Amino acid sequence: MKNPKDVVFICKAISEETHQGSDSYCDELENKGFTTKMIPVLDFTYKNIDILKSKLSQPNLFSGIIFTSPRCVRAVINAVESAEQLDHRWRELQTYAVGEATARLVTENLKLNPEGSCAGNGFTLAPIILSNNPCKPLLLPCGNLKMDTLESLLTEGGVATEAVEVYETVPHPDLEATLSAALSQQIPSYIVYFSPSGIHNTYPLLRNSGLADCRTAELWLSSAQ
């Protein structure tokens, strides 16, 4: 069993838009001399797509739509199947996206022009939305683990949202096998997490493996926070 001192396990979700093994965090760490191993810890299941589709067919009821993660974009893509089938009236309404990756998916797949890509989370996106004074509710596709910070700030500012829970965060089906295989080859010096769910899903497996002398780093600030 190899036991180099500079091995880092990156425990995060692998997005549908990112090829496994190609990750900016891994690339940066490897440029600094670390050896990295990607451990996909989370997966996503979509739901309520019919409800979302119904909402999307009624743009006259909304001032716009908010995308807080790539999964929210993917849910809308699943609901409308193609940008051409998205009601053209949405292009006349306000569109918001948290982060550049989310904004890029919105632009490329839905042909909308989102604001707020500079915002890294809901806390910094809220003032951008409030500055536009939307008079109707904003459609908010979201996940089951969303935080209420964005909605609360908008409500306090007099802006209503209509949330539709469109995906659930679940443990990756191959997590145990992937982690066991990785540990059989290398013992990490560091484990980096990107969500509380990642810790929750891996801790029992790490405890059972007897891995106790490993430093961890937690990097997260919920996009919807």
N, CA and C atoms as a LAMMPS dump frame, in Angstrom:
ITEM: TIMESTEP
0
ITEM: NUMBER OF ATOMS
675
ITEM: BOX BOUNDS ff ff ff
-5.0000000000000000e+02 5.0000000000000000e+02
-5.0000000000000000e+02 5.0000000000000000e+02
-5.0000000000000000e+02 5.0000000000000000e+02
ITEM: ATOMS id mol type element x y z
1 1 1 N 0.845 -1.205 0
2 1 2 C 0 0 0
3 1 3 C 0.872 1.244 0
4 2 1 N 0.637 2.129 -0.951
5 2 2 C 1.375 3.38 -0.998
6 2 3 C 0.9 4.301 0.118
7 3 1 N 1.805 5.09 0.633
8 3 2 C 1.426 6.011 1.699
9 3 3 C 2.181 7.328 1.571
10 4 1 N 2.069 8.005 0.423
11 4 2 C 2.748 9.286 0.262
12 4 3 C 2.121 10.323 1.169
13 5 1 N 2.923 11.314 1.562
14 5 2 C 2.445 12.291 2.532
15 5 3 C 1.611 13.401 1.908
16 6 1 N 1.582 13.457 0.603
17 6 2 C 0.927 14.592 -0.039
18 6 3 C -0.344 14.22 -0.797
19 7 1 N -0.996 13.139 -0.415
20 7 2 C -2.22 12.71 -1.086
21 7 3 C -3.421 13.456 -0.51
22 8 1 N -4.264 13.978 -1.397
23 8 2 C -5.471 14.696 -0.991
24 8 3 C -6.679 14.039 -1.647
25 9 1 N -7.659 13.646 -0.838
26 9 2 C -8.927 13.161 -1.363
27 9 3 C -9.872 14.356 -1.501
28 10 1 N -10.402 14.562 -2.69
29 10 2 C -11.372 15.625 -2.952
30 10 3 C -12.76 14.99 -2.947
31 11 1 N -13.527 15.271 -1.901
32 11 2 C -14.851 14.662 -1.746
33 11 3 C -15.924 15.667 -2.146
34 12 1 N -16.472 15.487 -3.328
35 12 2 C -17.474 16.432 -3.816
36 12 3 C -18.357 15.738 -4.843
37 13 1 N -19.397 16.433 -5.253
38 13 2 C -20.241 15.924 -6.326
39 13 3 C -19.561 16.182 -7.662
40 14 1 N -19.698 15.24 -8.562
41 14 2 C -19.213 15.418 -9.925
42 14 3 C -20.384 15.91 -10.758
43 15 1 N -20.289 17.115 -11.264
44 15 2 C -21.402 17.68 -12.019
45 15 3 C -21.542 16.977 -13.354
46 16 1 N -22.747 17.074 -13.919
47 16 2 C -22.999 16.471 -15.22
48 16 3 C -22.185 17.144 -16.308
49 17 1 N -21.742 18.363 -16.038
50 17 2 C -21.026 19.128 -17.055
51 17 3 C -19.51 18.989 -16.923
52 18 1 N -19.057 18.261 -15.906
53 18 2 C -17.622 18.134 -15.676
54 18 3 C -17.208 16.681 -15.798
55 19 1 N -16.218 16.408 -16.58
56 19 2 C -15.729 15.042 -16.708
57 19 3 C -14.989 14.645 -15.439
58 20 1 N -15.254 13.427 -14.978
59 20 2 C -14.57 12.945 -13.791
60 20 3 C -13.063 12.942 -14.041
61 21 1 N -12.33 13.443 -13.058
62 21 2 C -10.881 13.51 -13.17
63 21 3 C -10.391 14.849 -13.659
64 22 1 N -11.286 15.707 -14.12
65 22 2 C -10.915 17.053 -14.547
66 22 3 C -11.622 18.042 -13.639
67 23 1 N -10.876 18.636 -12.731
68 23 2 C -11.472 19.508 -11.725
69 23 3 C -10.478 20.609 -11.397
70 24 1 N -10.972 21.835 -11.266
71 24 2 C -10.069 22.968 -11.05
72 24 3 C -9.321 22.857 -9.729
73 25 1 N -9.979 22.314 -8.703
74 25 2 C -9.305 22.16 -7.413
75 25 3 C -8.194 21.116 -7.505
76 26 1 N -8.493 20.003 -8.173
77 26 2 C -7.464 18.978 -8.369
78 26 3 C -6.292 19.532 -9.17
79 27 1 N -6.609 20.257 -10.223
80 27 2 C -5.55 20.817 -11.067
81 27 3 C -4.652 21.759 -10.269
82 28 1 N -5.262 22.613 -9.454
83 28 2 C -4.483 23.579 -8.677
84 28 3 C -3.609 22.877 -7.643
85 29 1 N -4.17 21.881 -6.956
86 29 2 C -3.388 21.154 -5.953
87 29 3 C -2.241 20.384 -6.598
88 30 1 N -2.5 19.772 -7.747
89 30 2 C -1.445 19.015 -8.418
90 30 3 C -0.344 19.936 -8.926
91 31 1 N -0.72 21.151 -9.308
92 31 2 C 0.296 22.133 -9.696
93 31 3 C 1.184 22.522 -8.519
94 32 1 N 0.649 22.355 -7.302
95 32 2 C 1.409 22.663 -6.087
96 32 3 C 2.168 21.45 -5.549
97 33 1 N 2.102 20.33 -6.264
98 33 2 C 2.876 19.161 -5.868
99 33 3 C 2.114 18.088 -5.131
100 34 1 N 0.806 18.262 -4.957
101 34 2 C 0.005 17.245 -4.285
102 34 3 C -0.459 16.191 -5.289
103 35 1 N -0.758 15.012 -4.771
104 35 2 C -1.436 13.979 -5.546
105 35 3 C -2.897 13.981 -5.123
106 36 1 N -3.81 14.064 -6.077
107 36 2 C -5.224 14.16 -5.729
108 36 3 C -5.999 12.946 -6.22
109 37 1 N -7.058 12.669 -5.507
110 37 2 C -7.984 11.603 -5.886
111 37 3 C -9.404 12.127 -5.705
112 38 1 N -10.173 12.117 -6.788
113 38 2 C -11.548 12.572 -6.729
114 38 3 C -12.442 11.457 -6.189
115 39 1 N -13.206 11.764 -5.151
116 39 2 C -14.152 10.821 -4.568
117 39 3 C -15.555 11.401 -4.745
118 40 1 N -16.334 10.921 -5.711
119 40 2 C -17.704 11.431 -5.868
120 40 3 C -18.564 10.979 -4.692
121 41 1 N -19.021 11.918 -3.89
122 41 2 C -19.752 11.568 -2.668
123 41 3 C -21.254 11.78 -2.792
124 42 1 N -21.673 12.593 -3.747
125 42 2 C -23.091 12.925 -3.864
126 42 3 C -23.603 12.677 -5.275
127 43 1 N -24.881 12.398 -5.345
128 43 2 C -25.565 12.277 -6.625
129 43 3 C -26.886 13.041 -6.503
130 44 1 N -27.576 13.209 -7.614
131 44 2 C -28.798 14.003 -7.6
132 44 3 C -29.892 13.285 -8.373
133 45 1 N -31.082 13.252 -7.794
134 45 2 C -32.242 12.692 -8.476
135 45 3 C -33.26 13.806 -8.684
136 46 1 N -33.833 13.843 -9.861
137 46 2 C -34.758 14.925 -10.203
138 46 3 C -36.201 14.509 -9.947
139 47 1 N -37.031 15.488 -9.619
140 47 2 C -38.431 15.218 -9.299
141 47 3 C -39.261 16.465 -9.6
142 48 1 N -40.578 16.298 -9.551
143 48 2 C -41.529 17.406 -9.748
144 48 3 C -41.298 18.154 -11.06
145 49 1 N -40.804 17.436 -12.056
146 49 2 C -40.536 18.077 -13.345
147 49 3 C -41.842 18.522 -14.011
148 50 1 N -42.919 17.754 -13.819
149 50 2 C -44.206 18.146 -14.396
150 50 3 C -44.713 19.445 -13.776
151 51 1 N -44.516 19.588 -12.455
152 51 2 C -44.926 20.823 -11.782
153 51 3 C -44.114 21.993 -12.316
154 52 1 N -42.807 21.783 -12.451
155 52 2 C -41.945 22.833 -12.984
156 52 3 C -42.352 23.197 -14.407
157 53 1 N -42.65 22.184 -15.209
158 53 2 C -43.058 22.435 -16.594
159 53 3 C -44.313 23.293 -16.647
160 54 1 N -45.255 23.025 -15.734
161 54 2 C -46.484 23.815 -15.675
162 54 3 C -46.184 25.271 -15.34
163 55 1 N -45.28 25.478 -14.384
164 55 2 C -44.902 26.854 -14.013
165 55 3 C -44.226 27.564 -15.186
166 56 1 N -43.382 26.844 -15.888
167 56 2 C -42.655 27.446 -17.01
168 56 3 C -43.581 27.816 -18.166
169 57 1 N -44.735 27.182 -18.226
170 57 2 C -45.689 27.487 -19.295
171 57 3 C -46.515 28.727 -18.993
172 58 1 N -46.295 29.324 -17.81
173 58 2 C -47.072 30.495 -17.401
174 58 3 C -46.159 31.661 -17.009
175 59 1 N -45.31 32.117 -17.911
176 59 2 C -44.383 33.203 -17.561
177 59 3 C -45.087 34.501 -17.186
178 60 1 N -46.343 34.638 -17.589
179 60 2 C -47.094 35.849 -17.26
180 60 3 C -47.34 35.998 -15.765
181 61 1 N -47.144 34.915 -15.005
182 61 2 C -47.366 34.958 -13.561
183 61 3 C -46.121 35.383 -12.789
184 62 1 N -45 35.548 -13.487
185 62 2 C -43.729 35.779 -12.811
186 62 3 C -43.012 37.01 -13.362
187 63 1 N -42.126 37.551 -12.514
188 63 2 C -41.22 38.611 -12.973
189 63 3 C -39.93 38.033 -13.519
190 64 1 N -39.664 36.76 -13.202
191 64 2 C -38.441 36.139 -13.68
192 64 3 C -38.177 34.821 -12.992
193 65 1 N -36.947 34.342 -13.112
194 65 2 C -36.556 33.044 -12.574
195 65 3 C -35.154 33.136 -11.985
196 66 1 N -34.927 32.366 -10.914
197 66 2 C -33.629 32.343 -10.23
198 66 3 C -33.044 30.94 -10.331
199 67 1 N -31.798 30.844 -10.779
200 67 2 C -31.065 29.577 -10.808
201 67 3 C -29.94 29.65 -9.781
202 68 1 N -29.989 28.803 -8.763
203 68 2 C -28.962 28.848 -7.721
204 68 3 C -27.892 27.775 -7.876
205 69 1 N -28.058 26.85 -8.825
206 69 2 C -27.049 25.803 -9.025
207 69 3 C -27.218 25.201 -10.411
208 70 1 N -26.202 24.503 -10.913
209 70 2 C -26.337 23.819 -12.199
210 70 3 C -27.472 22.805 -12.216
211 71 1 N -27.762 22.164 -11.058
212 71 2 C -28.855 21.196 -11.019
213 71 3 C -30.196 21.859 -11.313
214 72 1 N -30.374 23.085 -10.858
215 72 2 C -31.621 23.808 -11.142
216 72 3 C -31.762 24.058 -12.639
217 73 1 N -30.655 24.389 -13.277
218 73 2 C -30.673 24.582 -14.729
219 73 3 C -31.021 23.274 -15.423
220 74 1 N -30.399 22.187 -14.969
221 74 2 C -30.652 20.889 -15.58
222 74 3 C -32.116 20.494 -15.443
223 75 1 N -32.744 20.821 -14.318
224 75 2 C -34.158 20.5 -14.126
225 75 3 C -35.025 21.233 -15.145
226 76 1 N -34.714 22.508 -15.381
227 76 2 C -35.474 23.274 -16.374
228 76 3 C -35.238 22.707 -17.773
229 77 1 N -34.008 22.335 -18.072
230 77 2 C -33.715 21.717 -19.37
231 77 3 C -34.532 20.437 -19.535
232 78 1 N -34.603 19.627 -18.47
233 78 2 C -35.393 18.397 -18.52
234 78 3 C -36.87 18.694 -18.743
235 79 1 N -37.338 19.802 -18.167
236 79 2 C -38.758 20.143 -18.262
237 79 3 C -39.144 20.623 -19.655
238 80 1 N -38.254 21.387 -20.294
239 80 2 C -38.612 21.975 -21.599
240 80 3 C -37.979 21.236 -22.769
241 81 1 N -36.987 20.377 -22.487
242 81 2 C -36.316 19.533 -23.482
243 81 3 C -35.357 20.29 -24.392
244 82 1 N -35.661 21.514 -24.733
245 82 2 C -34.741 22.295 -25.563
246 82 3 C -35.05 23.769 -25.392
247 83 1 N -34.071 24.615 -25.686
248 83 2 C -34.269 26.058 -25.544
249 83 3 C -35.401 26.547 -26.431
250 84 1 N -35.57 25.912 -27.589
251 84 2 C -36.61 26.334 -28.523
252 84 3 C -38.003 26.112 -27.954
253 85 1 N -38.134 25.155 -27.02
254 85 2 C -39.441 24.857 -26.454
255 85 3 C -39.726 25.651 -25.183
256 86 1 N -38.757 26.408 -24.701
257 86 2 C -39.006 27.298 -23.574
258 86 3 C -39.804 28.493 -24.072
259 87 1 N -40.889 28.816 -23.391
260 87 2 C -41.74 29.936 -23.797
261 87 3 C -40.884 31.186 -23.995
262 88 1 N -41.011 31.789 -25.17
263 88 2 C -40.15 32.92 -25.53
264 88 3 C -40.326 34.109 -24.596
265 89 1 N -41.455 34.151 -23.878
266 89 2 C -41.701 35.284 -22.991
267 89 3 C -40.727 35.331 -21.818
268 90 1 N -40.103 34.186 -21.488
269 90 2 C -39.102 34.194 -20.412
270 90 3 C -37.905 35.068 -20.777
271 91 1 N -37.641 35.221 -22.05
272 91 2 C -36.499 36.037 -22.478
273 91 3 C -36.741 37.527 -22.248
274 92 1 N -37.996 37.87 -21.999
275 92 2 C -38.336 39.26 -21.714
276 92 3 C -38.365 39.542 -20.212
277 93 1 N -38.21 38.49 -19.402
278 93 2 C -38.263 38.622 -17.952
279 93 3 C -36.858 38.6 -17.36
280 94 1 N -36.781 38.835 -16.061
281 94 2 C -35.497 38.847 -15.361
282 94 3 C -35.025 37.411 -15.116
283 95 1 N -33.751 37.17 -15.37
284 95 2 C -33.136 35.871 -15.101
285 95 3 C -31.911 36.093 -14.231
286 96 1 N -31.776 35.275 -13.184
287 96 2 C -30.65 35.407 -12.26
288 96 3 C -29.969 34.05 -12.097
289 97 1 N -28.659 34.065 -11.928
290 97 2 C -27.899 32.835 -11.727
291 97 3 C -26.782 33.08 -10.728
292 98 1 N -26.621 32.152 -9.803
293 98 2 C -25.537 32.226 -8.828
294 98 3 C -24.292 31.576 -9.419
295 99 1 N -23.25 32.345 -9.635
296 99 2 C -21.978 31.799 -10.084
297 99 3 C -21.857 31.685 -11.595
298 100 1 N -20.621 31.688 -12.048
299 100 2 C -20.348 31.674 -13.486
300 100 3 C -20.721 30.351 -14.142
301 101 1 N -20.494 29.23 -13.439
302 101 2 C -20.815 27.929 -14.029
303 101 3 C -22.313 27.803 -14.276
304 102 1 N -23.109 28.233 -13.307
305 102 2 C -24.561 28.185 -13.468
306 102 3 C -25.007 29.118 -14.582
307 103 1 N -24.463 30.331 -14.591
308 103 2 C -24.83 31.303 -15.627
309 103 3 C -24.484 30.788 -17.019
310 104 1 N -23.342 30.137 -17.141
311 104 2 C -22.925 29.62 -18.446
312 104 3 C -23.908 28.56 -18.955
313 105 1 N -24.368 27.688 -18.066
314 105 2 C -25.338 26.669 -18.462
315 105 3 C -26.653 27.292 -18.898
316 106 1 N -27.066 28.327 -18.181
317 106 2 C -28.307 29.024 -18.533
318 106 3 C -28.191 29.628 -19.93
319 107 1 N -27.081 30.288 -20.187
320 107 2 C -26.883 30.945 -21.481
321 107 3 C -26.79 29.932 -22.617
322 108 1 N -26.008 28.878 -22.406
323 108 2 C -25.758 27.92 -23.478
324 108 3 C -26.957 27.025 -23.766
325 109 1 N -27.696 26.646 -22.725
326 109 2 C -28.749 25.651 -22.897
327 109 3 C -30.154 26.223 -22.976
328 110 1 N -30.367 27.394 -22.376
329 110 2 C -31.703 27.976 -22.37
330 110 3 C -31.783 29.286 -23.142
331 111 1 N -30.629 29.78 -23.592
332 111 2 C -30.562 31.022 -24.378
333 111 3 C -31.146 32.212 -23.618
334 112 1 N -30.975 32.202 -22.296
335 112 2 C -31.363 33.334 -21.466
336 112 3 C -30.111 34.111 -21.087
337 113 1 N -30.289 35.343 -20.676
338 113 2 C -29.163 36.211 -20.333
339 113 3 C -29.219 36.546 -18.841
340 114 1 N -28.603 35.727 -17.996
341 114 2 C -28.764 35.91 -16.55
342 114 3 C -27.907 37.03 -15.97
343 115 1 N -28.432 37.639 -14.929
344 115 2 C -27.671 38.558 -14.093
345 115 3 C -27.188 37.801 -12.86
346 116 1 N -26.187 38.352 -12.184
347 116 2 C -25.779 37.825 -10.889
348 116 3 C -24.691 36.788 -10.897
349 117 1 N -24.069 36.537 -12.049
350 117 2 C -23.032 35.506 -12.088
351 117 3 C -21.863 35.833 -11.171
352 118 1 N -21.698 37.117 -10.846
353 118 2 C -20.631 37.521 -9.931
354 118 3 C -20.953 37.161 -8.488
355 119 1 N -22.207 36.844 -8.21
356 119 2 C -22.616 36.492 -6.849
357 119 3 C -22.299 35.029 -6.578
358 120 1 N -21.645 34.766 -5.464
359 120 2 C -21.279 33.4 -5.131
360 120 3 C -22.308 32.672 -4.305
361 121 1 N -23.326 33.385 -3.832
362 121 2 C -24.362 32.767 -3.006
363 121 3 C -25.583 33.672 -2.972
364 122 1 N -26.639 33.175 -2.341
365 122 2 C -27.876 33.927 -2.284
366 122 3 C -27.772 35.232 -1.531
367 123 1 N -26.892 35.262 -0.536
368 123 2 C -26.736 36.485 0.268
369 123 3 C -26.273 37.65 -0.595
370 124 1 N -25.364 37.393 -1.511
371 124 2 C -24.862 38.464 -2.379
372 124 3 C -25.728 38.666 -3.62
373 125 1 N -26.539 37.659 -3.956
374 125 2 C -27.441 37.815 -5.097
375 125 3 C -28.666 38.648 -4.735
376 126 1 N -29.134 38.546 -3.499
377 126 2 C -30.372 39.218 -3.093
378 126 3 C -30.38 40.712 -3.408
379 127 1 N -29.318 41.476 -3.08
380 127 2 C -29.35 42.912 -3.396
381 127 3 C -29.465 43.2 -4.889
382 128 1 N -28.874 42.34 -5.711
383 128 2 C -28.974 42.523 -7.161
384 128 3 C -30.427 42.379 -7.603
385 129 1 N -31.096 41.361 -7.068
386 129 2 C -32.503 41.146 -7.414
387 129 3 C -33.364 42.296 -6.916
388 130 1 N -33.154 42.693 -5.666
389 130 2 C -33.978 43.75 -5.073
390 130 3 C -33.822 45.073 -5.811
391 131 1 N -32.64 45.304 -6.372
392 131 2 C -32.407 46.568 -7.081
393 131 3 C -33.261 46.693 -8.338
394 132 1 N -33.759 45.551 -8.84
395 132 2 C -34.595 45.568 -10.042
396 132 3 C -36.083 45.687 -9.732
397 133 1 N -36.434 45.659 -8.447
398 133 2 C -37.824 45.857 -8.009
399 133 3 C -38.834 44.973 -8.747
400 134 1 N -38.648 43.66 -8.732
401 134 2 C -39.636 42.805 -9.405
402 134 3 C -41.003 42.927 -8.737
403 135 1 N -42.046 43.032 -9.546
404 135 2 C -43.385 43.248 -9.001
405 135 3 C -44.192 41.959 -8.875
406 136 1 N -43.748 40.903 -9.55
407 136 2 C -44.409 39.603 -9.454
408 136 3 C -43.437 38.61 -8.807
409 137 1 N -43.936 37.449 -8.391
410 137 2 C -43.033 36.453 -7.8
411 137 3 C -41.946 36.016 -8.78
412 138 1 N -40.854 35.528 -8.22
413 138 2 C -39.767 34.947 -9.01
414 138 3 C -39.814 33.435 -8.856
415 139 1 N -39.772 32.725 -9.965
416 139 2 C -39.762 31.269 -9.93
417 139 3 C -38.408 30.798 -9.421
418 140 1 N -38.421 29.853 -8.471
419 140 2 C -37.184 29.419 -7.82
420 140 3 C -37.106 27.9 -7.782
421 141 1 N -36.627 27.251 -8.849
422 141 2 C -36.353 25.816 -8.764
423 141 3 C -35.22 25.586 -7.77
424 142 1 N -35.342 24.539 -6.947
425 142 2 C -34.371 24.359 -5.863
426 142 3 C -34.242 22.89 -5.499
427 143 1 N -33.279 22.598 -4.614
428 143 2 C -33.063 21.251 -4.124
429 143 3 C -33.626 21.066 -2.731
430 144 1 N -33.609 19.824 -2.259
431 144 2 C -34.205 19.528 -0.957
432 144 3 C -33.366 20.044 0.206
433 145 1 N -32.102 20.378 -0.034
434 145 2 C -31.239 20.852 1.049
435 145 3 C -31.004 22.359 0.981
436 146 1 N -31.827 23.05 0.248
437 146 2 C -31.628 24.498 0.111
438 146 3 C -31.764 25.185 1.464
439 147 1 N -31.025 26.275 1.615
440 147 2 C -31.171 27.133 2.778
441 147 3 C -32.121 28.271 2.414
442 148 1 N -32.698 28.893 3.431
443 148 2 C -33.751 29.876 3.195
444 148 3 C -33.251 31.312 3.184
445 149 1 N -31.935 31.516 3.191
446 149 2 C -31.402 32.873 3.284
447 149 3 C -31.878 33.756 2.143
448 150 1 N -31.77 33.271 0.909
449 150 2 C -32.167 34.07 -0.247
450 150 3 C -33.643 34.424 -0.184
451 151 1 N -34.484 33.429 0.064
452 151 2 C -35.922 33.688 0.131
453 151 3 C -36.255 34.673 1.246
454 152 1 N -35.589 34.52 2.382
455 152 2 C -35.857 35.413 3.516
456 152 3 C -35.48 36.849 3.188
457 153 1 N -34.321 37.031 2.568
458 153 2 C -33.879 38.378 2.217
459 153 3 C -34.803 39.018 1.186
460 154 1 N -35.252 38.222 0.231
461 154 2 C -36.164 38.759 -0.775
462 154 3 C -37.517 39.1 -0.162
463 155 1 N -37.994 38.235 0.731
464 155 2 C -39.268 38.504 1.403
465 155 3 C -39.186 39.78 2.223
466 156 1 N -38.073 39.94 2.945
467 156 2 C -37.884 41.164 3.733
468 156 3 C -37.871 42.402 2.842
469 157 1 N -37.4 42.231 1.603
470 157 2 C -37.352 43.347 0.662
471 157 3 C -38.62 43.52 -0.149
472 158 1 N -39.634 42.714 0.156
473 158 2 C -40.915 42.85 -0.521
474 158 3 C -41.043 42.096 -1.826
475 159 1 N -40.148 41.134 -2.066
476 159 2 C -40.181 40.349 -3.303
477 159 3 C -40.569 38.91 -2.973
478 160 1 N -41.593 38.415 -3.637
479 160 2 C -42.064 37.054 -3.396
480 160 3 C -41.335 36.06 -4.297
481 161 1 N -41.209 34.836 -3.81
482 161 2 C -40.65 33.75 -4.615
483 161 3 C -41.624 32.587 -4.618
484 162 1 N -41.568 31.797 -5.663
485 162 2 C -42.365 30.575 -5.739
486 162 3 C -41.404 29.413 -5.967
487 163 1 N -41.101 28.699 -4.883
488 163 2 C -40.114 27.628 -4.929
489 163 3 C -40.744 26.327 -5.413
490 164 1 N -39.997 25.604 -6.241
491 164 2 C -40.373 24.263 -6.674
492 164 3 C -39.172 23.359 -6.422
493 165 1 N -39.344 22.367 -5.564
494 165 2 C -38.241 21.449 -5.249
495 165 3 C -38.088 20.464 -6.397
496 166 1 N -36.986 20.58 -7.127
497 166 2 C -36.835 19.829 -8.375
498 166 3 C -35.759 18.745 -8.323
499 167 1 N -34.985 18.69 -7.248
500 167 2 C -34.007 17.602 -7.136
501 167 3 C -33.697 17.303 -5.68
502 168 1 N -33.228 16.091 -5.445
503 168 2 C -32.796 15.666 -4.117
504 168 3 C -31.32 15.298 -4.163
505 169 1 N -30.624 15.639 -3.093
506 169 2 C -29.223 15.266 -2.94
507 169 3 C -29.157 13.942 -2.199
508 170 1 N -28.511 12.949 -2.786
509 170 2 C -28.434 11.606 -2.207
510 170 3 C -26.983 11.132 -2.248
511 171 1 N -26.631 10.133 -1.426
512 171 2 C -25.272 9.584 -1.502
513 171 3 C -25.007 8.986 -2.881
514 172 1 N -23.799 9.154 -3.368
515 172 2 C -23.443 8.563 -4.659
516 172 3 C -23.51 7.04 -4.546
517 173 1 N -24.138 6.359 -5.499
518 173 2 C -24.304 4.904 -5.39
519 173 3 C -22.995 4.127 -5.349
520 174 1 N -21.917 4.699 -5.885
521 174 2 C -20.627 4.003 -5.912
522 174 3 C -19.668 4.502 -4.835
523 175 1 N -20.185 5.281 -3.877
524 175 2 C -19.299 5.905 -2.896
525 175 3 C -18.48 4.887 -2.115
526 176 1 N -19.13 3.888 -1.552
527 176 2 C -18.411 2.925 -0.712
528 176 3 C -17.336 2.193 -1.507
529 177 1 N -17.674 1.756 -2.72
530 177 2 C -16.707 1.027 -3.543
531 177 3 C -15.549 1.928 -3.956
532 178 1 N -15.856 3.161 -4.349
533 178 2 C -14.807 4.093 -4.78
534 178 3 C -13.873 4.438 -3.634
535 179 1 N -14.444 4.714 -2.467
536 179 2 C -13.625 5.082 -1.318
537 179 3 C -12.779 3.91 -0.844
538 180 1 N -13.359 2.718 -0.816
539 180 2 C -12.604 1.534 -0.393
540 180 3 C -11.44 1.261 -1.334
541 181 1 N -11.692 1.388 -2.642
542 181 2 C -10.631 1.162 -3.625
543 181 3 C -9.528 2.198 -3.479
544 182 1 N -9.911 3.453 -3.242
545 182 2 C -8.914 4.515 -3.089
546 182 3 C -8.064 4.292 -1.847
547 183 1 N -8.699 3.89 -0.751
548 183 2 C -7.967 3.67 0.501
549 183 3 C -7.045 2.457 0.418
550 184 1 N -7.395 1.495 -0.429
551 184 2 C -6.534 0.317 -0.577
552 184 3 C -5.246 0.654 -1.32
553 185 1 N -5.249 1.782 -2.036
554 185 2 C -4.079 2.191 -2.801
555 185 3 C -3.281 3.294 -2.122
556 186 1 N -3.983 4.218 -1.465
557 186 2 C -3.319 5.384 -0.88
558 186 3 C -4.052 5.817 0.387
559 187 1 N -3.28 6.174 1.401
560 187 2 C -3.843 6.764 2.61
561 187 3 C -3.661 8.275 2.507
562 188 1 N -4.746 9.036 2.531
563 188 2 C -4.616 10.481 2.334
564 188 3 C -4.051 11.193 3.555
565 189 1 N -3.344 12.262 3.307
566 189 2 C -2.931 13.155 4.383
567 189 3 C -4.005 14.2 4.646
568 190 1 N -4.778 14.498 3.617
569 190 2 C -5.84 15.5 3.722
570 190 3 C -7.094 14.982 3.026
571 191 1 N -8.241 15.359 3.57
572 191 2 C -9.52 15.128 2.904
573 191 3 C -10.237 16.468 2.833
574 192 1 N -10.649 16.85 1.635
575 192 2 C -11.32 18.138 1.435
576 192 3 C -12.789 17.888 1.115
577 193 1 N -13.659 18.563 1.87
578 193 2 C -15.101 18.437 1.674
579 193 3 C -15.682 19.741 1.155
580 194 1 N -16.764 19.614 0.389
581 194 2 C -17.431 20.784 -0.174
582 194 3 C -18.868 20.929 0.31
583 195 1 N -19.302 20.045 1.196
584 195 2 C -20.657 20.149 1.732
585 195 3 C -20.766 19.326 3.007
586 196 1 N -21.669 19.704 3.909
587 196 2 C -21.921 18.88 5.1
588 196 3 C -22.384 17.477 4.728
589 197 1 N -23.132 17.349 3.626
590 197 2 C -23.609 16.035 3.199
591 197 3 C -22.449 15.109 2.862
592 198 1 N -21.382 15.668 2.297
593 198 2 C -20.214 14.856 1.981
594 198 3 C -19.592 14.25 3.22
595 199 1 N -19.502 15.046 4.287
596 199 2 C -18.974 14.538 5.553
597 199 3 C -19.89 13.463 6.112
598 200 1 N -21.183 13.751 6.11
599 200 2 C -22.166 12.815 6.664
600 200 3 C -22.1 11.463 5.956
601 201 1 N -21.916 11.48 4.644
602 201 2 C -21.935 10.239 3.876
603 201 3 C -20.638 9.448 3.979
604 202 1 N -19.52 10.119 4.218
605 202 2 C -18.237 9.41 4.237
606 202 3 C -17.745 9.063 5.631
607 203 1 N -18.206 9.78 6.649
608 203 2 C -17.651 9.574 7.989
609 203 3 C -17.762 8.123 8.464
610 204 1 N -18.931 7.476 8.336
611 204 2 C -19 6.079 8.794
612 204 3 C -18.018 5.168 8.065
613 205 1 N -17.823 5.405 6.768
614 205 2 C -16.901 4.573 5.993
615 205 3 C -15.462 4.801 6.429
616 206 1 N -15.099 6.057 6.68
617 206 2 C -13.743 6.366 7.124
618 206 3 C -13.487 5.827 8.522
619 207 1 N -14.489 5.925 9.379
620 207 2 C -14.343 5.414 10.743
621 207 3 C -14.125 3.907 10.723
622 208 1 N -14.882 3.21 9.883
623 208 2 C -14.739 1.761 9.801
624 208 3 C -13.397 1.345 9.215
625 209 1 N -12.793 2.24 8.431
626 209 2 C -11.497 1.922 7.83
627 209 3 C -10.348 2.151 8.796
628 210 1 N -10.652 2.756 9.951
629 210 2 C -9.616 3.045 10.938
630 210 3 C -8.798 4.265 10.612
631 211 1 N -9.281 5.096 9.693
632 211 2 C -8.552 6.3 9.302
633 211 3 C -8.823 7.394 10.326
634 212 1 N -7.844 7.662 11.165
635 212 2 C -8.043 8.64 12.243
636 212 3 C -7.069 9.803 12.172
637 213 1 N -5.908 9.596 11.567
638 213 2 C -4.862 10.627 11.575
639 213 3 C -4.826 11.416 10.274
640 214 1 N -5.977 11.878 9.87
641 214 2 C -6.061 12.624 8.616
642 214 3 C -6.66 13.992 8.878
643 215 1 N -6.024 15.011 8.307
644 215 2 C -6.55 16.37 8.452
645 215 3 C -7.634 16.619 7.41
646 216 1 N -8.677 17.335 7.815
647 216 2 C -9.772 17.631 6.909
648 216 3 C -9.919 19.132 6.725
649 217 1 N -10.446 19.492 5.576
650 217 2 C -10.785 20.887 5.296
651 217 3 C -12.196 20.911 4.744
652 218 1 N -12.997 21.86 5.236
653 218 2 C -14.369 21.986 4.752
654 218 3 C -14.49 23.302 3.997
655 219 1 N -14.916 23.213 2.743
656 219 2 C -15.056 24.391 1.895
657 219 3 C -16.477 24.44 1.363
658 220 1 N -17.318 25.259 1.993
659 220 2 C -18.646 25.408 1.429
660 220 3 C -19.293 26.694 1.899
661 221 1 N -20.074 27.242 1.002
662 221 2 C -20.975 28.347 1.298
663 221 3 C -22.127 28.157 0.343
664 222 1 N -23.245 27.683 0.861
665 222 2 C -24.349 27.26 0.013
666 222 3 C -24.715 28.331 -1.002
667 223 1 N -24.893 27.906 -2.247
668 223 2 C -25.241 28.861 -3.297
669 223 3 C -26.579 29.524 -3.032
670 224 1 N -27.479 28.811 -2.36
671 224 2 C -28.794 29.384 -2.064
672 224 3 C -28.823 30.075 -0.713
673 225 1 N -27.695 30.072 -0.004
674 225 2 C -27.657 30.643 1.337
675 225 3 C -27.844 32.147 1.285
